Every structure is written in C-alpha cells, then in structure tokens.
Amino acid sequence: MNRLLPVLACSVLAVSACFAQVTLNIGPNLHAGKIGLGLDGITGSPNLLMKYFFNNQLAGELIVGAAIDSRGGDAPAGQTKVTGKTFRGGVGILYHLLQEQVSPYLGVEALFENDKPAGFYTEEPDAKNTVTAALVLGGEYFMNERFSLGIKQSLGVEFGLKRDVPKENTDTKFSTSTLVTGRFYFN
C-alpha cells in the first residue's frame, strides 16, 4: 500500500499537468501569418473561405463559391433545357475585437455573383450579375487553437447589373444574410 500511494500521486500529477497544458491552448492564438480554411453557409450552397491574419487582430478573407442546378427530364418541343450555374467570388477585411476563446469581429466585404437559373426556356436567359458590398458583424468560438465555429451577419447593398434576356436594367436593393461558419487553422 505504501508503494501504491506514490504511484497514484505521480499519476494524478501527470494527468493534471496534461489537462493544464490543454487548457492553456484553448484560445485562438491569433498572430500575423495565421491561415484558416473554412466554409460559410453550411446549410445551403456553401462558400469556401480562406482567412489570413496580417497581425493579431486584422485579417483578410477570400470567398469562393459555386452551385449547379441540373433539372431532370427532357425539354418540351420548342424549348431548351438550361443547367443553372452560380459562381461567387469576393474579398473581406475583418477586425477581431478580442483575442479570446470567443472572438467577435467587425468588417466589410464585397462579393460578385454570376447566376444563371435552371429550367426550360424558349429563349435561353443571360446570367444575372450582382455585386454586394456589406458591413459584417460576426464572431468565432475557438474550440481549440485550430478549430472554430462562428456566425456572420451582414448588412449590405446589392447592385444588380444590366442584362438583355430577360431585359433588365441595373437595380439596387438592401440585403441581409446570416451564415454559420466553420474553420480549420493551420498555424
């Protein structure tokens, strides 16, 4: 029994040291050069995100997304079957207010979208092009130094560009979006 007590004490100390080491690395450890890959809009047609930190609070983000909608069946006589395609690309600048396990941020982003609707048409429509400029408010919850889940709310202005088929002039509208994000950080 006397020999078992020191072994148990050493075991408890070793386990405590391991847990203490794990708890020290829970925060985001934001620093210049940190790179993260992730997704937003996880429930719909997601965008691929690449985030790069310029310093421990300011980050730039590249946004790329695509969706393809292929209708089933053959087109009726006199109509053409069109496969829908959406392509998105954009950039953002984000400023992290805190460098804690929960890290809220503010930012701006611009997104270009090219959208061709799927369906059966007598005259194939042109793709609709839009540019959205938005203010962003979001936050990330760092489960550890490498993984985060977050939410991003944007309030912006969407500029629809002119197209010929169907005939549309430029139009402007206010838009909001709420997206769930998930990221993996490499360093």
C-alpha positions in Angstrom: 0.0 0.0 0.0 2.9 2.4 0.8 4.3 1.8 -2.7 0.9 2.4 -4.4 0.4 5.8 -2.9 3.5 7.5 -4.7 2.4 5.8 -8.0 -1.1 7.2 -7.6 0.2 10.7 -6.6 2.5 10.7 -9.7 -0.4 9.6 -11.9 -2.7 12.3 -10.6 0.1 15.0 -11.1 0.8 13.7 -14.7 -2.9 13.8 -15.6 -3.3 17.2 -14.0 -0.3 18.5 -16.0 -1.8 17.2 -19.2 -5.1 18.9 -18.6 -3.4 22.1 -17.6 -1.4 22.0 -20.8 -4.6 21.5 -22.8 -6.5 24.4 -21.2 -3.6 26.8 -22.0 -4.1 26.2 -25.7 -7.9 26.7 -25.9 -7.7 30.3 -27.1 -7.3 31.3 -30.7 -3.6 32.3 -30.6 -4.2 34.9 -33.3 -0.9 36.2 -34.9 0.5 37.5 -38.1 0.6 34.8 -40.8 -2.1 32.6 -39.3 -4.1 30.9 -42.1 -7.5 29.3 -41.8 -9.7 27.5 -44.3 -13.4 27.1 -43.8 -17.0 27.2 -45.0 -19.9 29.6 -44.6 -23.5 29.0 -45.4 -23.1 25.4 -44.3 -26.8 24.7 -44.6 -27.2 26.0 -48.2 -24.7 26.3 -51.1 -21.5 27.0 -49.1 -18.7 29.3 -49.8 -15.0 28.3 -49.3 -13.2 30.8 -47.1 -9.5 31.5 -46.8 -8.6 33.8 -43.9 -5.1 35.3 -43.5 -4.1 37.4 -40.4 -2.0 40.5 -41.2 -1.5 40.9 -37.4 -3.1 39.6 -34.3 -6.4 41.5 -34.9 -6.7 42.4 -38.6 -7.4 39.6 -41.2 -8.2 39.4 -44.9 -10.6 36.9 -46.3 -11.1 35.4 -49.8 -14.5 33.9 -50.6 -15.3 31.5 -53.4 -18.5 29.5 -54.0 -20.4 27.7 -56.7 -23.7 25.8 -57.2 -25.0 23.8 -60.1 -28.7 23.0 -60.6 -29.5 20.4 -63.3 -33.2 19.8 -64.0 -34.4 16.3 -64.7 -36.2 15.2 -67.8 -36.1 16.4 -71.4 -37.1 19.8 -72.6 -40.5 20.0 -74.3 -40.7 20.7 -78.0 -39.5 24.2 -78.9 -37.7 24.8 -75.5 -34.1 24.4 -74.4 -33.1 22.7 -71.2 -30.7 25.0 -69.2 -28.5 23.9 -66.4 -28.3 26.5 -63.7 -24.9 27.7 -62.6 -24.0 30.1 -59.8 -20.4 31.4 -59.2 -19.4 33.6 -56.3 -16.1 35.4 -55.5 -15.2 38.1 -53.1 -12.9 39.6 -50.5 -13.3 40.9 -47.0 -11.4 42.7 -44.3 -12.2 41.7 -40.7 -11.0 43.2 -37.4 -11.1 40.9 -34.3 -12.1 42.9 -31.2 -10.9 40.3 -28.8 -8.3 37.5 -28.9 -10.2 35.2 -26.5 -11.9 31.9 -26.9 -15.0 33.9 -28.2 -13.6 36.4 -30.7 -16.1 38.9 -32.1 -15.2 40.8 -35.2 -16.3 43.7 -37.5 -15.6 44.1 -41.1 -16.5 44.8 -44.7 -16.8 42.5 -47.7 -17.5 42.7 -51.4 -19.0 39.8 -53.3 -19.5 39.3 -57.0 -22.1 36.7 -58.1 -22.9 35.3 -61.6 -26.2 33.4 -61.6 -27.9 31.6 -64.5 -31.3 30.0 -63.5 -32.0 26.4 -64.4 -35.2 25.5 -66.3 -36.8 25.0 -69.7 -36.8 28.2 -71.9 -37.9 29.2 -75.4 -35.0 31.7 -75.3 -32.0 31.0 -73.1 -31.6 33.7 -70.4 -28.4 35.6 -69.8 -26.7 35.2 -66.5 -27.6 37.7 -63.8 -24.6 39.5 -62.3 -24.7 41.2 -58.9 -22.2 42.9 -56.7 -22.8 43.1 -53.0 -21.0 45.5 -50.6 -21.7 44.8 -46.9 -20.8 45.6 -43.4 -20.1 42.4 -41.4 -20.6 41.6 -37.7 -19.6 38.2 -36.5 -17.8 36.0 -34.0 -15.9 32.8 -33.8 -15.9 30.3 -30.9 -12.5 28.6 -30.8 -12.9 25.0 -29.6 -9.1 24.9 -29.5 -6.3 26.7 -31.4 -7.1 25.0 -34.7 -10.9 24.7 -34.9 -13.6 27.4 -34.7 -17.4 27.7 -35.2 -19.0 31.0 -35.8 -21.8 33.1 -37.1 -21.6 36.0 -39.5 -24.3 38.7 -40.0 -24.0 41.1 -42.9 -26.0 44.2 -43.9 -25.3 45.3 -47.4 -26.4 46.8 -50.7 -26.8 44.6 -53.7 -26.3 46.1 -57.2 -27.9 44.1 -60.0 -26.1 44.7 -63.3 -27.9 45.1 -66.7 -28.7 42.0 -68.8 -30.5 41.6 -72.2 -32.5 38.3 -71.8 -34.8 38.9 -70.0 -34.4 42.6 -70.4 -33.3 44.1 -67.0 -31.7 47.4 -66.1 -29.5 47.9 -63.2 -31.3 47.7 -59.8 -30.3 48.2 -56.2 -31.6 46.6 -53.1 -30.7 46.3 -49.4 -29.8 42.8 -48.3 -29.0 40.9 -45.1 -27.7 37.5 -44.5 -26.8 35.3 -41.6 -24.3 32.5 -42.1 -22.9 29.8 -39.9 -19.1 29.4 -40.4 -16.6 26.7 -39.6 -12.8 27.0 -39.9 -9.6 25.0 -39.5 -6.4 27.0 -38.8 -3.1 25.6 -39.9 -0.7 27.5 -37.7 
